[in-house]
């Protein structure tokens, strides 16, 4: 019932997972299929496949979303010099890990006579490739699917917080909004009149999100998805323009941030870079998959440039007052209030597309327990509504945009983007005699990801506790969040 022909992405329109990726978290052996000599690549949705430019656009869409808007705060946490340098290093490592995943998937698919392997199948087959780890293979695929679910539902939580923050600003500052777009370094849009808690706005959006995910087929969302991408691009252009033209001189910002804030930088940065889930579906869908390497390097090069540039100019423009999303710092004029509304519209539409992946993994095993067609439909809709309510409850519990981003990035994105791919390479090619240099490199990357996971998760949780339990006689109203 709930099928799709759209693209699976990290923060936007998504390609559906392969059937094995939506295996309901029940591990099973990878079935044999036609060899690459018989059929080079399986196609998803279309028989012709996508061109170089189309695949490049999908890759860009898969890596540009709410995470990009939070990078100025990430740069603040790391420092004016250390932040951009760290983003560059993280971009290089992320691209390398994406390439590793593609290479391992190719090698393992040939080994099991399959034209294509998903992320979970690749990990399953890699563990099967090592005799003493074979019994852990089902758990390997289950773990990958679990982190995919955590990541996607985490994105949905971020969207609840993002919309509530931005719409709160627009609504509560409407009476004071003018057409005068002077620079506002005093923090974010000034609110006037009655101010409601951002959680009220989350509850207000809840019915709309529930109705949105009831869409029976994501292909019906295609026109709105295209419109959402266009308005988000226009919004980014205006954000860049404002940030570049309102940088105050002289610049007196710390070159290196506090050590205790760097784990928060890691979580926010890896959240933005975590587009590895889109790599295999896009490569599989290309007309000429052998050209995907150039798509990957070109697209992720552009993404890395955008991340570094917006993170840097946003911090230069707003300094220590930078918010969890740079949109919250835009001035109280109608042009930039409209920017917030347009970007919020794009994020609202993206919610249904992000929601598809966990829904297709979690809902079918429950629906299959019922026999009647009407029962299946009713149970499917009920499960979708409950999942949306669950994500809303998580957002209500953690209504801090920057901390939600950092927490999701540290907990799940670090595993999918940094920890698993190097380990998969060692599993895949362990009989081919990997050089000590390659093994050392893989251990270092996975080790950094593991340390980032531990420290980033701890720092985000501790910061959350501090904000919700401020010291006596101290008003902790963080600039990154409107309460």
PESULUR-V311020 format. One record per residue. N is the residue number from 1. RES is the residue in three letters. SS is DSSP state (H for helix, E for strand, L for the rest). OMEGA is omega as a letter, one per 20 degrees, with the letter a starting at -180 (NA if undefined). BURIAL is + if it has 9 or more other ideal C-beta (glycine too) atoms within 8 Angstrom, else -. Layout:
n = <N	N>
res = <RES	RES>
ss = <SS	SS>
omega = <OMEGA	OMEGA>
burial = <BURIAL	BURIAL>
//
This chain:
n = <1	2	3	4	5	6	7	8	9	10	11	12	13	14	15	16	17	18	19	20	21	22	23	24	25	26	27	28	29	30	31	32	33	34	35	36	37	38	39	40	41	42	43	44	45	46	47	48	49	50	51	52	53	54	55	56	57	58	59	60	61	62	63	64	65	66	67	68	69	70	71	72	73	74	75	76	77	78	79	80	81	82	83	84	85	86	87	88	89	90	91	92	93	94	95	96	97	98	99	100	101	102	103	104	105	106	107	108	109	110	111	112	113	114	115	116	117	118	119	120	121	122	123	124	125	126	127	128	129	130	131	132	133	134	135	136	137	138	139	140	141	142	143	144	145	146	147	148	149	150	151	152	153	154	155	156	157	158	159	160	161	162	163	164	165	166	167	168	169	170	171	172	173	174	175	176	177	178	179	180	181	182	183	184	185	186	187	188	189	190	191	192	193	194	195	196	197	198	199	200	201	202	203	204	205	206	207	208	209	210	211	212	213	214	215	216	217	218	219	220	221	222	223	224	225	226	227	228	229	230	231	232	233	234	235	236	237	238	239	240	241	242	243	244	245	246	247	248	249	250	251	252	253	254	255	256	257	258	259	260	261	262	263	264	265	266	267	268	269	270	271	272	273	274	275	276	277	278	279	280	281	282	283	284	285	286	287	288	289	290	291	292	293	294	295	296	297	298	299	300	301	302	303	304	305	306	307	308	309	310	311	312	313	314	315	316	317	318	319	320	321	322	323	324	325	326	327	328	329	330	331	332	333	334	335	336	337	338	339	340	341	342	343	344	345	346	347	348	349	350	351	352	353	354	355	356	357	358	359	360	361	362	363	364	365	366	367	368	369	370	371	372	373	374	375	376	377	378	379	380	381	382	383	384	385	386	387	388	389	390	391	392	393	394	395	396	397	398	399	400	401	402	403	404	405	406	407	408	409	410	411	412	413	414	415	416	417	418	419	420	421	422	423	424	425	426	427	428	429	430	431	432	433	434	435	436	437	438	439	440	441	442	443	444	445	446	447	448	449	450	451	452	453	454	455	456	457	458	459	460	461	462	463	464	465	466	467	468	469	470	471	472	473	474	475	476	477	478	479	480	481	482	483>
res = <UNK	UNK	UNK	UNK	UNK	UNK	UNK	UNK	UNK	UNK	UNK	UNK	UNK	UNK	UNK	UNK	UNK	UNK	UNK	UNK	UNK	UNK	UNK	UNK	UNK	UNK	UNK	UNK	UNK	UNK	UNK	UNK	UNK	UNK	UNK	UNK	UNK	UNK	UNK	UNK	UNK	UNK	UNK	UNK	UNK	UNK	UNK	UNK	UNK	UNK	UNK	UNK	UNK	UNK	UNK	UNK	UNK	UNK	UNK	UNK	UNK	UNK	UNK	UNK	UNK	UNK	UNK	UNK	UNK	UNK	UNK	UNK	UNK	UNK	UNK	UNK	UNK	UNK	UNK	UNK	UNK	UNK	UNK	UNK	UNK	UNK	UNK	UNK	UNK	UNK	UNK	UNK	UNK	UNK	UNK	UNK	UNK	UNK	UNK	UNK	UNK	UNK	UNK	UNK	UNK	UNK	UNK	UNK	UNK	UNK	UNK	UNK	UNK	UNK	UNK	UNK	UNK	UNK	UNK	UNK	UNK	UNK	UNK	UNK	UNK	UNK	UNK	UNK	UNK	UNK	UNK	UNK	UNK	UNK	UNK	UNK	UNK	UNK	UNK	UNK	UNK	UNK	UNK	UNK	UNK	UNK	UNK	UNK	UNK	UNK	UNK	UNK	UNK	UNK	UNK	UNK	UNK	UNK	UNK	UNK	UNK	UNK	UNK	UNK	UNK	UNK	UNK	UNK	UNK	UNK	UNK	UNK	UNK	UNK	UNK	UNK	UNK	UNK	UNK	UNK	UNK	UNK	UNK	UNK	UNK	UNK	UNK	UNK	UNK	UNK	UNK	UNK	UNK	UNK	UNK	UNK	UNK	UNK	UNK	UNK	UNK	UNK	UNK	UNK	UNK	UNK	UNK	UNK	UNK	UNK	UNK	UNK	UNK	UNK	UNK	UNK	UNK	UNK	UNK	UNK	UNK	UNK	UNK	UNK	UNK	UNK	UNK	UNK	UNK	UNK	UNK	UNK	UNK	UNK	UNK	UNK	UNK	UNK	UNK	UNK	UNK	UNK	UNK	UNK	UNK	UNK	UNK	UNK	UNK	UNK	UNK	UNK	UNK	UNK	UNK	UNK	UNK	UNK	UNK	UNK	UNK	UNK	UNK	UNK	UNK	UNK	UNK	UNK	UNK	UNK	UNK	UNK	UNK	UNK	UNK	UNK	UNK	UNK	UNK	UNK	UNK	UNK	UNK	UNK	UNK	UNK	UNK	UNK	UNK	UNK	UNK	UNK	UNK	UNK	UNK	UNK	UNK	UNK	UNK	UNK	UNK	UNK	UNK	UNK	UNK	UNK	UNK	UNK	UNK	UNK	UNK	UNK	UNK	UNK	UNK	UNK	UNK	UNK	UNK	UNK	UNK	UNK	UNK	UNK	UNK	UNK	UNK	UNK	UNK	UNK	UNK	UNK	UNK	UNK	UNK	UNK	UNK	UNK	UNK	UNK	UNK	UNK	UNK	UNK	UNK	UNK	UNK	UNK	UNK	UNK	UNK	UNK	UNK	UNK	UNK	UNK	UNK	UNK	UNK	UNK	UNK	UNK	UNK	UNK	UNK	UNK	UNK	UNK	UNK	UNK	UNK	UNK	UNK	UNK	UNK	UNK	UNK	UNK	UNK	UNK	UNK	UNK	UNK	UNK	UNK	UNK	UNK	UNK	UNK	UNK	UNK	UNK	UNK	UNK	UNK	UNK	UNK	UNK	UNK	UNK	UNK	UNK	UNK	UNK	UNK	UNK	UNK	UNK	UNK	UNK	UNK	UNK	UNK	UNK	UNK	UNK	UNK	UNK	UNK	UNK	UNK	UNK	UNK	UNK	UNK	UNK	UNK	UNK	UNK	UNK	UNK	UNK	UNK	UNK	UNK	UNK	UNK	UNK	UNK	UNK	UNK	UNK	UNK	UNK	UNK	UNK	UNK	UNK	UNK	UNK	UNK	UNK	UNK	UNK	UNK	UNK	UNK	UNK	UNK	UNK	UNK	UNK	UNK	UNK	UNK	UNK	UNK	UNK	UNK	UNK	UNK	UNK	UNK	UNK	UNK	UNK	UNK	UNK	UNK	UNK	UNK	UNK	UNK>
ss = <L	L	E	L	L	L	E	L	L	L	L	L	L	L	E	L	L	L	L	L	L	L	L	L	L	L	L	L	L	L	L	L	L	L	L	L	L	L	L	L	L	L	L	L	L	L	L	L	L	E	L	H	H	H	H	H	H	H	H	H	H	L	L	L	L	H	H	H	H	L	H	H	H	H	H	H	H	H	L	L	L	H	H	H	H	H	H	H	H	H	H	H	H	H	H	H	H	H	H	H	H	H	H	H	H	H	H	H	H	H	H	L	L	L	L	L	L	L	H	H	H	H	H	H	H	H	H	H	L	L	H	H	H	H	H	H	H	H	H	H	H	H	H	H	H	H	H	H	H	H	H	H	H	H	H	H	H	H	H	H	H	H	H	H	H	H	H	H	H	H	H	H	L	H	H	H	L	E	L	L	L	L	L	L	L	L	L	L	L	L	L	L	L	L	L	L	L	H	H	H	H	H	H	H	H	H	H	H	H	H	H	H	H	L	L	L	E	H	H	H	H	H	H	H	H	H	H	H	H	H	H	H	H	H	H	H	H	H	H	H	H	H	H	H	H	L	L	L	L	L	L	L	L	L	L	L	L	L	H	H	H	H	H	H	H	H	H	H	H	H	H	H	H	L	L	H	H	H	H	H	H	H	H	H	H	E	L	L	H	H	H	H	H	H	H	H	H	H	H	H	H	H	H	H	H	H	H	H	H	H	H	H	H	H	H	H	H	H	H	H	H	L	L	L	L	H	H	H	H	L	L	L	E	H	H	H	H	H	H	H	H	H	H	H	H	H	H	H	H	H	H	H	H	H	H	H	H	H	H	H	H	H	L	H	H	H	H	L	L	L	L	L	H	H	H	H	H	H	H	H	H	H	H	H	H	H	H	H	H	H	H	H	H	H	H	H	H	L	L	L	H	H	H	H	H	H	H	H	H	H	H	H	H	H	H	H	H	H	H	H	H	H	H	H	H	H	H	H	L	L	L	L	L	L	L	H	H	H	H	H	H	H	H	H	H	H	H	H	H	H	H	H	H	H	H	H	H	H	H	H	H	H	H	H	H	H	H	H	L	L	L	L	L	L	L	L	L	L	L	L	L	L	L>
omega = <a	r	a	r	r	a	r	a	a	a	r	a	a	r	r	r	r	a	a	r	r	a	r	r	r	a	r	a	r	a	r	r	r	a	r	r	r	a	a	a	r	r	r	r	a	r	a	a	a	r	r	a	r	r	r	r	r	r	r	r	a	a	a	a	a	r	r	a	r	a	r	r	r	r	r	a	a	a	a	r	a	a	r	r	r	r	r	r	r	r	r	a	a	r	r	a	r	r	r	a	r	a	a	r	r	a	a	r	r	a	a	r	r	r	a	r	r	r	a	r	r	r	r	a	r	r	r	a	r	a	a	r	a	a	r	a	r	r	r	r	r	a	r	r	r	r	r	r	r	a	a	r	r	r	r	r	r	a	r	a	a	a	a	r	a	r	r	r	a	a	a	r	a	a	a	a	r	r	r	a	r	a	a	a	a	r	a	r	r	a	r	r	a	a	r	r	a	r	r	r	r	r	r	a	a	r	r	r	r	r	a	a	r	r	a	a	a	r	r	r	a	r	r	r	r	r	r	r	a	a	r	r	r	r	r	r	r	r	r	a	a	a	a	a	a	r	a	r	i	a	a	a	a	r	r	a	r	a	a	a	a	r	r	r	a	a	a	a	a	r	a	a	a	r	a	a	a	a	a	r	a	r	a	a	a	r	r	a	r	r	a	r	r	r	a	a	r	a	a	r	r	a	r	r	r	a	a	a	a	r	a	a	r	r	r	a	a	r	a	a	a	a	r	r	a	r	a	r	a	a	a	r	a	a	a	r	r	r	r	a	a	r	r	r	r	r	r	r	a	a	a	a	r	a	a	a	r	r	a	r	a	a	a	r	r	a	a	r	a	a	a	a	a	r	r	a	a	a	r	r	r	r	r	r	a	r	r	r	r	r	r	r	r	r	r	r	a	a	a	a	a	a	r	r	a	a	r	r	a	a	a	a	a	r	a	a	a	a	a	a	r	r	r	r	r	r	a	a	a	r	a	r	r	a	r	r	r	r	r	r	a	r	a	a	r	r	r	r	a	r	r	r	a	a	r	r	r	a	a	r	r	r	r	r	a	a	a	r	a	r	r	r	r	a	r	r	a	a	a	a	r	a	NA>
burial = <-	+	-	+	-	+	+	+	+	+	+	+	+	+	+	+	+	+	-	+	+	+	+	-	+	-	+	-	-	+	-	-	-	-	+	+	-	-	-	-	+	+	+	+	-	+	-	-	+	+	-	+	-	-	+	+	-	+	+	+	+	+	+	+	+	+	+	+	+	+	+	+	+	+	+	+	+	+	+	+	-	+	+	+	-	+	+	+	-	+	+	+	+	+	+	+	+	+	+	+	+	+	+	+	+	-	+	+	+	+	-	+	-	+	+	+	+	+	+	+	+	+	+	+	+	+	+	+	+	+	-	-	+	+	-	-	+	+	-	+	+	+	+	+	+	+	+	+	+	+	+	+	+	+	+	+	+	+	+	+	+	+	+	+	+	+	+	+	+	+	-	+	+	-	-	-	+	-	-	-	-	-	-	+	-	-	+	+	+	+	+	-	-	-	-	-	-	+	+	-	+	+	+	-	+	+	-	-	+	+	-	+	+	+	+	-	-	+	-	-	+	+	-	-	+	-	+	+	+	-	+	+	-	+	+	+	-	+	+	+	-	+	+	+	-	-	+	-	-	-	-	-	+	-	-	-	+	-	-	-	+	+	+	+	+	+	+	+	+	+	+	+	+	+	+	+	+	+	+	+	+	+	+	+	+	+	-	-	+	-	+	+	+	-	+	+	+	+	+	+	+	+	+	+	-	+	+	+	+	+	+	+	+	+	+	+	+	+	+	-	+	+	+	+	+	+	+	+	+	+	+	+	+	-	+	+	+	-	+	+	+	+	+	+	+	+	+	+	+	+	+	+	+	+	+	+	+	+	+	+	+	+	+	+	+	+	+	-	-	-	-	-	-	-	+	+	+	-	+	+	+	-	+	+	+	-	+	+	+	+	+	+	-	+	+	+	-	+	+	+	+	+	+	+	+	+	+	+	+	+	+	+	+	+	+	+	+	+	+	+	+	+	+	+	+	+	+	+	+	+	-	-	-	+	-	-	-	+	+	-	+	+	+	-	+	+	-	+	+	+	-	+	+	-	+	+	+	+	+	+	+	-	+	+	-	+	+	-	-	+	-	-	-	-	-	-	-	-	+	+	+	+	->
//
